[in-house]
Amino acid sequence: MRFWARMVEPLHPACFSMVMATGILALAAQMQAMPLLALGLTYLNLAVFAILIAMSVARAIWFRHAVAADLRDFHRAPGFFTTVAVLPSPAISF
């Protein structure tokens, strides 16, 4: 538990931009007729997405105060928009 708590607490709200970027690269690879690269990036995208969802839920449960502080901080709060923007990303990849 202590290991996971150390990994989850400092999670930045904008971490889902990794999923957005990987999805964009997968779509670009598909458009450039590189289906194996596109498929590999899509599976990487799904794995990162699942891990980040699990970490974000754990952070919201274990560290409510940190999430609330992020929502009040005008430097970190816009990072939550990446969470909303990335939700349809895994579906688009297929």
CORRAHU-V181847 format. One line per field, one symbol per residue. phi: phi as a letter, one per 20 degrees, with the letter a starting at -180 (. if undefined). psi: psi as a letter, one per 30 degrees, with the letter a starting at -180 (. if undefined). Layout:
# CORRAHU-V181847
phi = ???
psi = ???
This chain:
# CORRAHU-V181847
phi = .ffffffegegefefffffffffffffffffemcffffffffffffffgfffffffffffeecgfffffffeefeegffffffffegegffffd
psi = eeeeeeeeegkkfgfffeeeeeeeeeeeeefghieeeeeeeeeeeeeeeeeeeeeeeeeeeeheeeeeeeffkfefeffffeeeffefeeeef.
